[in-house]
């Protein structure tokens, strides 16, 4: 049994917190509910006391003899805020303690999970985005809101995730790492540098040599890493979706720009995951004006030169630095391969693992309708220490979870 503090702030979605409370109680946990005063306009104290079986208070001036605003936080194994309104996110980020809920947040050393709910404009406001980034940087697990129908006729991101989804998210915090021991996130305190997306090599002001990478797998990896407790430095090349909230973001366009950004992000990191699709070649010459198509001249001939092998160079730099270096001890490469008459995808992957010198290599088969730009993926994780390969398939979130689990296992080893 765990002691959970369930904070409820003033949003129409507060009624869903009652459903989450029931899930906690059915799982056998002790739950103390702390509603904000304004939230009682939506769900009253009688409901919270009846469902939790515990007295419910909102003010620091109640149960003063027990020093309630400190005691509840100190005793908690987990604090969950549902819904987390823009107001509560802002007050928590600022470190305010003007009611029992925010006072408890300052007093607790337990993991904190917040499930936001608000109108889309409020969620996307720069102030809210900054507050969320601040909270995540402090280790608070701020979930992304769901997308769907909001209050009134509005629809978009800002809907509270369903209680079952929130319950599943907090599940790892409620499982015992050992007899009587609190749950620990497998990557807590770790720094992961993750590259994502595809590079583009310009030919002229309007044309480039690129690839089909969407960046979706890298985004899923960043989210899975943060859910596992890691701090994520995210290096984004060209992607068809925005970078996830909560990462330390840097951007790059070409392979050489990505090399510089990765070299910087990798310093001091525990792990580097190179999921970006880096162009192997670039045009030897860049033309300042658009190359014209003309019947009077022959078709242009484009000469290509090799781009730097970012992964192999980083591994070589790490070896040269030795034990005094600051490059990651665990480097994960990606191999987007196609098989041919001579070798299979996995045979090419195994050869690349040996050639690159990294610790893990994630191998997947690519093609016009495979991997790039799709919602599904299928990979095989190869290990330099000859451990048994791991196969993962399903959504890119599922694959990301398997890769992050392999990373966590390698770090433990």
CORDAZI-V732108 format. One record per residue. N is the residue number from 1. PSI is psi as a letter, one per 40 degrees, with the letter a starting at -180 (NA if undefined). NEAR is the number of other ideal C-beta (glycine too) atoms within 10 Angstrom. D_FIRST is the distance of its C-alpha to the first C-alpha in Angstrom with 2 decimals. Layout:
n: {N:N}
psi: {PSI:PSI}
near: {NEAR:NEAR}
d_first: {D_FIRST:D_FIRST}
This chain:
n: {1:2:3:4:5:6:7:8:9:10:11:12:13:14:15:16:17:18:19:20:21:22:23:24:25:26:27:28:29:30:31:32:33:34:35:36:37:38:39:40:41:42:43:44:45:46:47:48:49:50:51:52:53:54:55:56:57:58:59:60:61:62:63:64:65:66:67:68:69:70:71:72:73:74:75:76:77:78:79:80:81:82:83:84:85:86:87:88:89:90:91:92:93:94:95:96:97:98:99:100:101:102:103:104:105:106:107:108:109:110:111:112:113:114:115:116:117:118:119:120:121:122:123:124:125:126:127:128:129:130:131:132:133:134:135:136:137:138:139:140:141:142:143:144:145:146:147:148:149:150:151:152:153:154:155:156:157:158:159:160:161:162:163:164:165:166:167:168:169:170:171:172:173:174:175:176:177:178:179:180:181:182:183:184:185:186:187:188:189:190:191:192:193:194:195:196:197:198:199:200:201:202:203:204:205:206:207:208:209:210:211:212:213:214:215:216:217:218:219:220:221:222:223:224:225:226:227:228:229:230:231:232:233:234:235:236:237:238:239:240:241:242:243:244:245:246:247:248:249:250:251:252:253:254:255:256:257:258:259:260:261:262:263:264:265:266:267:268:269:270:271:272:273:274:275:276:277:278:279:280:281:282:283:284:285:286:287:288:289:290:291:292:293:294:295:296:297:298:299:300:301:302:303:304:305:306:307:308:309:310:311:312:313:314:315:316:317:318:319:320:321:322:323:324:325:326:327:328:329:330:331:332:333:334:335:336:337:338:339:340:341:342:343:344:345:346:347:348:349:350:351:352:353:354:355:356:357:358:359:360:361:362:363:364:365:366:367:368:369:370:371:372:373:374:375:376:377:378:379:380:381:382:383:384:385:386:387:388:389:390:391:392:393:394:395:396:397:398:399:400:401:402:403:404:405:406:407:408:409:410:411:412:413}
psi: {h:i:h:h:h:h:h:h:i:g:i:d:e:d:d:d:d:d:d:d:d:d:d:d:d:d:e:e:i:h:h:h:h:g:i:i:d:d:e:e:d:d:h:i:d:d:d:d:d:d:d:d:e:i:i:h:i:e:i:e:e:i:f:d:d:e:f:d:e:d:d:d:d:d:e:i:d:h:h:h:h:h:i:h:i:d:d:d:d:d:d:d:d:e:f:i:f:e:i:d:d:d:d:d:d:d:e:i:e:i:i:h:h:h:h:i:h:i:i:d:d:d:d:e:h:d:d:d:d:d:d:d:d:d:d:d:d:e:e:h:g:h:i:h:i:i:h:a:h:a:h:a:e:i:i:a:h:e:h:h:i:i:d:d:d:d:d:d:d:e:d:d:e:e:i:h:e:i:h:e:i:i:i:i:h:d:f:h:e:i:h:h:h:h:i:i:a:i:i:h:h:i:d:a:e:e:i:i:h:a:a:e:h:e:e:d:d:d:d:d:d:d:d:d:d:d:d:e:e:i:h:h:h:h:h:h:a:h:i:e:i:i:i:i:i:e:i:h:h:i:i:i:d:i:d:d:d:d:d:d:d:d:d:d:d:d:h:e:i:d:i:h:h:g:e:i:h:h:h:d:i:i:h:d:i:h:h:d:i:h:h:i:h:h:e:e:i:i:i:i:h:h:h:i:i:i:i:i:g:d:d:d:d:d:d:d:d:d:d:d:d:a:e:e:i:e:i:i:e:h:h:h:i:i:h:h:i:h:i:a:d:d:i:i:d:d:d:d:d:d:d:d:d:d:d:d:e:i:d:i:h:h:h:i:h:i:a:d:f:h:c:h:e:i:e:i:i:h:i:h:h:i:h:d:e:e:i:h:i:h:h:h:i:a:i:d:d:d:d:d:d:d:d:d:d:d:d:d:d:d:d:d:NA}
near: {9:20:15:26:24:26:28:32:31:18:27:15:24:25:14:21:31:19:15:25:23:15:16:23:15:9:14:9:17:17:23:22:26:27:27:23:12:15:23:18:12:18:19:13:14:10:19:25:13:11:20:20:9:12:13:22:18:19:13:19:10:13:15:10:5:10:12:22:25:15:14:24:21:12:14:23:18:22:28:28:27:28:28:29:24:22:16:26:26:17:20:26:21:11:11:14:17:9:21:25:28:23:20:26:26:13:20:19:10:22:23:25:20:25:27:29:28:27:18:16:12:16:22:13:14:7:12:22:13:13:20:24:17:18:21:20:13:11:14:21:21:24:21:15:22:17:12:13:11:22:13:8:6:12:12:15:16:25:23:27:23:15:19:11:13:22:19:12:16:23:11:17:21:19:10:10:12:8:5:6:8:16:17:15:19:19:23:12:11:20:20:28:28:30:31:30:30:20:28:20:22:16:18:16:12:9:15:17:18:17:18:15:27:21:26:24:28:30:26:24:30:29:21:25:28:24:18:19:18:25:21:27:24:26:30:26:27:20:18:12:13:10:21:22:18:23:24:15:17:19:15:22:18:20:22:16:16:27:21:14:22:25:17:13:23:24:14:12:23:17:26:30:29:26:25:30:26:27:22:14:14:21:17:9:10:11:14:6:8:11:13:9:8:9:4:5:8:6:7:13:5:14:9:13:10:10:19:12:16:24:26:15:13:23:20:13:13:19:11:9:11:7:4:5:13:10:19:23:13:18:24:25:26:28:23:22:19:10:12:9:4:7:13:12:18:16:13:18:26:18:13:19:19:12:14:20:16:25:23:23:26:26:24:21:20:18:10:7:8:16:22:20:13:14:11:12:24:14:25:19:23:24:17:15:8:7:14:7:14:17:10:19:13:13:14:22:17:15:24:27:19:19:25:26:16:18:27:19:13:19:15:7:10}
d_first: {0.00:3.80:6.88:9.42:13.08:15.05:18.69:21.40:24.99:28.23:28.92:29.79:26.77:24.49:24.30:22.40:19.55:19.14:18.76:16.10:14.21:14.54:13.15:9.92:9.77:10.96:8.24:5.87:4.82:6.84:10.06:13.20:16.21:19.21:22.22:25.50:28.36:30.19:27.33:27.68:30.94:29.00:26.01:26.13:23.87:23.99:22.26:19.34:18.96:19.35:16.77:14.06:14.98:15.39:18.72:19.86:22.36:24.37:26.58:26.42:28.79:26.34:24.42:26.57:26.19:22.52:23.55:21.06:22.01:21.01:18.17:15.94:16.58:16.21:12.75:11.39:9.69:11.52:14.42:15.80:19.29:20.48:23.42:24.65:28.28:31.13:31.22:27.64:28.10:31.33:30.03:27.08:29.56:31.95:29.44:30.18:28.20:30.06:27.24:23.74:22.18:24.39:24.19:20.41:21.05:23.49:21.35:18.22:17.96:14.94:15.82:17.46:18.13:20.98:22.31:25.95:28.06:31.70:35.24:36.51:38.99:36.36:34.09:37.17:38.64:39.20:37.41:34.16:34.51:35.07:32.06:29.80:31.41:30.89:27.17:26.76:28.88:26.46:23.53:22.19:21.39:23.74:23.81:27.25:27.95:29.03:32.72:33.97:35.11:34.50:35.58:39.14:41.11:39.59:37.97:36.71:33.88:31.70:29.88:26.12:24.39:23.09:19.50:18.90:20.31:18.20:14.98:16.46:17.42:14.07:12.55:13.64:11.95:8.43:9.44:9.56:13.20:13.07:11.50:9.60:11.37:10.73:12.02:15.77:18.27:20.95:23.82:22.57:25.70:28.03:31.09:32.28:35.76:36.18:39.54:39.98:42.76:46.39:49.21:52.60:55.92:58.62:62.06:63.61:62.36:61.19:60.41:57.88:56.73:53.03:50.52:48.26:44.93:42.81:40.13:37.34:35.91:35.92:34.18:31.43:31.14:30.84:28.06:26.12:26.73:25.55:22.34:21.84:22.38:26.13:28.94:31.57:35.33:36.75:40.42:41.66:44.93:46.08:43.27:43.33:40.09:39.07:36.95:33.23:32.10:30.71:32.89:35.72:38.58:42.00:44.49:47.35:49.98:51.98:51.06:52.56:50.67:47.42:48.33:48.73:45.47:43.48:45.15:44.07:40.45:39.97:40.95:37.98:35.57:33.42:34.11:36.86:36.56:40.02:39.40:42.41:45.40:48.17:51.77:53.59:56.92:58.47:61.97:64.35:65.85:64.59:67.20:67.27:68.55:67.65:69.33:71.85:72.58:76.34:78.75:81.10:78.86:77.08:73.33:71.46:70.19:66.79:66.32:62.77:61.54:58.32:55.41:53.66:51.01:48.16:45.73:48.30:49.66:46.27:45.65:49.14:48.61:45.42:47.38:50.20:47.97:46.38:43.70:44.71:44.11:41.56:41.19:37.95:37.40:36.00:38.20:37.56:40.60:41.14:44.02:45.21:47.65:50.07:51.45:55.18:57.69:57.20:53.43:50.13:47.50:45.40:48.53:49.32:45.71:45.84:49.15:47.80:44.82:47.34:49.65:47.16:45.45:41.93:38.79:37.55:39.61:38.34:41.13:41.75:44.81:46.29:49.02:50.17:47.41:44.88:42.08:43.90:43.21:41.10:37.45:36.97:37.30:37.49:37.46:37.60:36.18:38.55:37.88:40.61:39.25:40.00:36.39:36.07:36.51:33.65:34.59:32.74:33.94:32.99:32.59:33.14:29.50:28.59:31.18:30.04:26.47:28.07:30.36:27.74:25.67:28.96:29.59:26.22:26.95:30.45:29.36:27.10:30.14}
